[in-house]
Amino acid sequence: MTINFENEFDEDLEELLGFPYQEVAREVIAKVLEREHCPYEAEVNLLFVGEEEIREINLEQREIDAPTDVLSFPMFPYEVPAAFEELSEVPEAENFSPESGELLLGDIVLCIPRVLAQAKEYGHSVKREYAFLLAHSTLHLVGYDHLSNVEAAGMEERQEAALTELGICRE
């Protein structure tokens, strides 16, 4: 698996967050993909930003003029979540990296100030909030959504199961 990390937040994230954030990202994304039975090695772009940057992206992409904690931009519009067999219906060049052969899942944009604030607000560790948002976003990259209560409950269950397996639990 390849994760392309890009830090536009301009701070040392390992020092700020207090844990090896790249290692945790790899573990969380890999666990979610394993639980969803992804048959491919995958590539994800992970961008770290501040509140103003994520507000601008949210406005540009979703026409919502407000900051948010995380945004996900899947490369493939799955009809059914995690139905990886759908990928065979489109030319391989559209979904796989020509260099690595990995499945191009998409982009995650994570707002670092929101990670820190929400960890405090929800009374758990920064690592837990960070991992939760990555699990949530990875599920979006493979086609899950939370437009209904049933969908939201399903995503929540999947997120919690992955994090529990990793030992990243609510404190």
C-alpha positions in Angstrom: 0.0 0.0 0.0 1.1 3.5 -0.8 0.1 6.6 1.1 1.2 9.9 -0.2 1.5 12.2 2.7 1.4 16.0 2.2 1.6 18.4 5.1 0.3 21.9 4.3 -0.3 22.6 8.0 3.3 23.7 8.4 4.0 22.1 11.8 5.8 19.0 12.8 2.8 16.7 13.0 4.6 13.9 14.9 5.5 16.4 17.6 2.1 18.1 17.6 0.0 14.9 17.5 2.2 12.9 19.9 2.3 9.6 18.0 3.8 8.2 14.7 1.0 9.6 12.5 2.2 8.0 9.3 2.4 4.6 10.8 -1.1 4.9 12.4 -2.5 6.1 9.0 -1.0 3.0 7.3 -2.4 0.7 10.0 -5.9 2.2 9.9 -6.3 2.4 6.2 -4.9 -1.2 5.7 -7.2 -2.5 8.4 -10.3 -0.9 6.9 -9.4 -2.3 3.4 -8.7 -5.7 4.8 -12.1 -5.8 6.6 -13.8 -4.7 3.3 -12.0 -7.5 1.5 -10.2 -5.2 -0.9 -8.4 -7.6 -3.3 -5.8 -5.0 -4.4 -2.9 -3.1 -3.0 -4.1 0.5 -2.9 -2.8 4.0 -3.1 -4.3 6.9 -1.1 -3.3 10.6 -1.0 -3.5 12.1 2.5 -3.3 15.9 2.9 -3.1 17.7 6.2 -4.4 21.2 6.4 -5.7 24.0 8.7 -9.2 25.2 9.1 -9.0 27.9 6.4 -7.6 25.5 3.8 -10.3 22.9 4.4 -13.0 25.6 4.4 -11.8 26.7 0.9 -11.8 23.1 -0.3 -15.2 22.5 1.2 -16.6 25.6 -0.5 -15.0 24.8 -3.9 -16.0 21.1 -3.9 -19.2 20.9 -2.0 -20.4 24.6 -2.0 -20.4 24.6 1.8 -18.6 27.7 3.2 -17.5 26.2 6.5 -14.5 24.3 7.8 -15.0 20.6 8.5 -12.9 17.8 10.1 -12.2 15.6 7.0 -13.1 15.4 3.3 -12.9 12.4 1.1 -12.7 12.3 -2.6 -13.1 8.8 -4.0 -11.6 8.0 -7.4 -14.4 5.5 -8.4 -18.1 6.0 -7.9 -19.1 2.6 -6.5 -22.8 1.6 -7.1 -22.5 -0.7 -4.1 -20.1 0.0 -1.3 -16.8 -2.1 -1.5 -18.0 -3.8 -4.6 -14.5 -4.1 -6.0 -15.8 -6.3 -8.9 -17.3 -3.1 -10.4 -13.8 -2.0 -11.2 -13.6 -4.6 -14.0 -16.4 -2.7 -15.8 -14.1 0.3 -16.7 -10.7 0.5 -18.3 -8.0 -0.5 -15.9 -6.0 2.6 -16.7 -8.7 4.7 -15.0 -8.5 3.0 -11.6 -4.9 1.7 -11.2 -1.6 3.4 -11.0 0.5 2.8 -14.1 3.7 2.9 -12.0 2.7 0.7 -9.1 -0.3 -1.2 -10.4 -2.1 -0.2 -7.2 -5.8 0.7 -7.0 -6.1 4.4 -6.8 -8.6 4.9 -4.0 -8.6 8.7 -3.8 -7.8 11.6 -1.6 -8.4 12.4 2.1 -8.0 15.9 3.4 -7.7 16.1 7.2 -8.0 19.3 9.3 -5.4 19.1 12.1 -7.0 21.7 14.3 -10.3 19.9 14.1 -8.6 16.6 15.1 -7.1 18.2 18.2 -10.4 20.1 19.2 -12.6 17.1 18.6 -10.4 14.8 20.6 -10.8 17.2 23.6 -14.5 17.7 23.0 -15.2 13.9 22.8 -12.9 13.1 25.7 -10.6 10.7 24.0 -7.0 10.7 22.7 -5.8 12.6 19.7 -4.7 9.3 18.2 -8.2 7.9 18.6 -9.8 10.9 16.8 -7.2 10.8 14.0 -7.7 7.1 13.5 -11.5 7.4 13.6 -11.5 10.1 10.9 -9.1 8.1 8.7 -11.3 5.0 9.1 -14.4 7.0 8.3 -12.7 8.6 5.2 -11.4 5.3 3.9 -14.9 3.9 4.0 -16.0 6.8 1.9 -13.2 6.1 -0.6 -14.7 2.6 -1.1 -18.2 3.8 -1.6 -19.9 4.0 1.8 -21.9 7.0 2.8 -24.1 8.2 5.7 -27.0 9.9 4.0 -29.5 7.8 6.0 -29.6 6.6 9.6 -29.1 3.0 8.4 -26.1 4.0 6.3 -24.6 6.0 9.2 -25.1 3.1 11.6 -23.4 0.7 9.2 -20.4 3.1 8.8 -20.1 3.5 12.5 -20.1 -0.2 13.1 -17.4 -0.7 10.4 -15.2 2.1 11.8 -15.5 0.8 15.4 -14.7 -2.8 14.3 -11.5 -1.8 12.5 -10.3 0.5 15.3 -11.1 -2.2 18.0 -9.1 -4.7 16.1 -6.2 -2.3 16.1 -6.6 -1.6 19.8 -7.5 2.1 19.2 -10.5 2.3 21.5 -12.5 5.1 23.2 -10.8 5.9 26.5 
